[in-house]
Amino acid sequence: MTHDELVVQFALTRLDNPGLDLEEVAALLVRRVGPERMLQFAAANLADRGELRGALFDSAVEHVMRVVLSLREDTA
């Protein structure tokens, strides 16, 4: 999934759940994409951080947050 596709999925998830904060939306998105994508997100996050291991779900959520927040900063 490209970063653009990830942001679109995040936006759609947020529209469906307007009362959630950004991290809760990211967690919901990770749950929705399934185990294979969760593993890809976690691996990408750990690679970005230069770490060899970490909690799968938490790392995947952090990856989603990093992508979304980095794109938000680019537009500011």
Secondary structure, DSSP 8 states (H G I E B T S, - for coil): --HHHHHHHHHHHHHH-TTS-HHHHHHHHHHHH-HHHHHHHHHHHHHHHT-S---HHHHHHHHHHHHHHHHHHHH-
